[in-house]
C-alpha cells in the first residue's frame, strides 16, 4: 500500500472513530436556546394584520431512541404590532405564547453535523391586546390550536455543546373580536400561519 493510501485509510478510520462520539443515545436530553423570530404570513387578515416579532426561544428534547425524539418548544412572550390591512397603519399590539409539542426524526449521524424533521401540535395563547380607541374600543384574539412542522440542524462542537438552527411552520388561525365604542362587536378571521426561525446553542446530556 502506498503512503498516500495509508494516510487516506488512517483518515477514514479516524473519522469513523470520532463520528460515534457525536451520535446520540436513547435517554439523552437536548436543550436548545437562542434568538427566535416569528414571521406571520403576509395578508393574514381582511381588516387587521399581525406584524413580525423576535424573542427568546427554548426547546427541550428527550431522545426515545437514537433516531426519535420528543420535543417541547417554548419561548418568552412575543409582542406583535397590530396593523390595518388596508394601509399598514399600526393601531395596537398583542403578546402571545406558542408552546409546541413535536415528534422528531433525527437522521443517522456520520459526523458533527446532524439534521432532523418534526411534526406536532401548537397551542397559541394571546394576551395583553391593545388597540387605538379611534379604531375600536377593544380587541381580543382567540387562542389557536393547529399543526406544526419543523426542520432543524445541529453542529456539534463537542459531545455536549453545539450550534443549532431550526425552522417551524405553524398553523395559527384565530378570530379577532373588535368592540366598538357603542358596544357593537364584529369578529374577523386572522390567519397568522408564521414561519419561526431560531438560531442559538444546544447542550446534550
C-alpha positions in Angstrom: 0.0 0.0 0.0 1.4 3.4 -0.9 2.0 6.1 1.7 -0.9 8.2 0.4 -3.3 5.2 0.5 -2.1 4.5 4.1 -2.8 8.2 5.0 -6.3 8.0 3.5 -7.0 4.8 5.3 -5.9 6.3 8.6 -8.0 9.4 8.0 -11.1 7.3 7.2 -10.5 5.2 10.2 -10.0 8.3 12.4 -13.3 9.9 11.1 -15.2 6.7 11.8 -13.8 6.6 15.3 -14.7 10.2 16.0 -18.2 10.1 14.5 -19.8 7.9 17.1 -18.8 10.5 19.8 -21.3 12.9 18.2 -24.1 10.3 17.9 -26.9 10.5 20.4 -28.4 7.7 22.5 -31.8 6.8 23.9 -32.4 8.7 27.1 -30.4 11.8 26.1 -31.8 15.2 26.8 -31.1 18.1 24.4 -31.7 21.8 25.4 -31.7 24.4 22.7 -31.9 28.1 23.3 -31.4 31.2 21.2 -33.0 34.1 19.3 -36.3 33.3 17.7 -38.1 35.3 15.0 -41.9 34.8 14.4 -42.8 35.9 10.9 -46.6 35.8 10.2 -47.8 35.2 6.6 -48.4 38.4 4.6 -52.1 39.5 4.1 -53.2 37.4 7.0 -56.4 39.2 7.7 -59.1 41.2 5.8 -59.1 44.1 8.3 -56.1 43.7 10.7 -52.7 42.0 10.4 -50.2 40.9 12.9 -46.6 42.0 12.4 -43.3 40.1 12.9 -41.7 39.7 16.4 -38.5 38.5 17.9 -37.8 37.0 21.3 -36.0 34.2 23.3 -36.8 30.7 22.2 -36.1 27.5 24.1 -36.7 23.8 23.5 -36.2 20.6 25.4 -35.9 17.2 23.5 -36.0 13.8 25.1 -34.5 11.1 22.8 -36.7 8.0 22.9 -34.1 6.3 20.6 -31.0 7.4 18.7 -33.4 8.5 15.9 -36.6 9.5 17.6 -37.1 12.4 19.9 -40.0 14.2 21.6 -39.5 18.0 21.7 -41.3 20.7 23.7 -40.8 24.2 22.2 -41.4 27.3 24.4 -40.4 30.9 24.4 -40.6 34.2 26.2 -43.8 36.2 25.2 -43.6 37.5 21.7 -45.1 41.1 21.2 -46.6 41.9 17.8 -47.9 45.1 16.3 -51.4 45.0 15.1 -51.9 46.9 11.8 -54.7 47.9 9.5 -54.6 45.6 6.5 -55.7 48.5 4.2 -52.7 50.8 4.7 -50.3 49.1 7.2 -51.0 51.6 9.9 -50.1 50.5 13.5 -53.2 50.5 15.6 -52.3 48.4 18.6 -50.4 45.3 19.9 -50.7 41.9 21.3 -48.5 39.3 23.0 -48.6 35.6 22.7 -47.0 32.3 23.9 -46.7 29.5 21.4 -46.0 26.2 23.3 -45.5 23.4 20.7 -45.1 19.6 21.2 -43.3 17.7 18.4 -42.2 14.2 17.4 -38.8 14.4 15.7 -36.9 12.0 13.4 -33.1 12.5 13.6 -31.2 11.3 10.6 -28.2 9.0 11.2 -25.1 10.9 12.1 -21.8 10.4 10.2 -20.0 13.5 11.7 -20.6 16.6 13.7 -23.5 17.8 11.5 -26.9 16.4 12.1 -30.4 17.1 10.8 -34.0 16.3 11.9 -37.6 16.6 10.8 -40.6 17.0 13.1 -44.3 17.4 13.3 -46.7 18.1 16.1 -49.3 20.3 17.8 -49.1 24.0 18.7 -51.3 25.9 21.1 -51.0 29.7 21.0 -52.5 32.0 23.6 -52.9 35.7 23.0 -52.9 38.3 25.9 -52.3 42.0 26.6 -54.2 43.1 23.5 -54.4 46.8 23.0 -55.9 48.9 20.2 -56.3 52.5 19.3 -59.6 53.8 20.6 -60.2 55.7 17.4 -60.4 52.3 15.6 -62.2 50.3 18.2 -62.8 50.2 22.0 -61.3 46.8 22.4 -59.7 43.8 20.5 -59.4 40.2 21.6 -57.7 37.4 19.8 -58.9 33.8 20.5 -56.5 31.0 21.4 -55.4 28.8 18.5 -54.6 25.1 18.2 -53.0 23.8 15.0 -50.4 21.6 13.3 -46.7 22.5 13.3 -43.9 21.2 11.0 -40.2 21.5 11.7 -36.7 21.2 10.2 -33.6 21.5 12.2 -29.9 21.1 12.0 -27.1 21.0 14.6 -23.4 21.3 14.5 -21.7 19.6 17.5 -18.6 21.4 18.8 -18.1 18.8 21.5 -20.0 15.8 22.7 -22.2 18.1 24.8 -22.2 21.6 23.2 -23.3 22.6 19.7 -24.8 25.3 17.5 -28.3 24.9 16.3 -30.6 26.3 13.6 -34.3 25.4 13.3 -37.4 26.4 11.3 -41.0 25.8 12.1 -44.2 26.4 10.1 -47.1 26.7 12.5 -50.8 26.7 11.7 -52.2 29.6 13.8 -55.7 30.7 12.9 -57.5 33.0 15.2 -60.6 35.3 15.4 -60.1 38.9 16.3 -63.2 40.3 18.0 -63.4 44.1 17.7 -65.7 46.0 20.1 -66.8 49.5 19.1 -67.4 52.4 21.4 -71.2 51.8 21.1 -70.7 48.1 22.2 -71.2 46.6 18.8 -68.9 43.6 18.2 -67.5 42.2 15.0 -65.5 39.0 14.6 -62.7 38.9 11.9 -60.7 35.8 11.0 -57.0 36.2 11.0 -54.7 33.5 9.5 -51.3 34.2 11.1 -49.5 30.9 9.9 -46.0 32.1 10.7 -42.6 30.8 9.9 -40.5 30.7 13.0 -36.7 30.6 12.8 -34.4 30.1 15.8 -30.6 30.2 15.9 -28.6 29.5 19.1 -26.8 26.9 21.1 -27.5 23.3 22.2 -26.5 21.2 25.1 -26.8 17.4 25.2 -26.7 15.5 28.5 
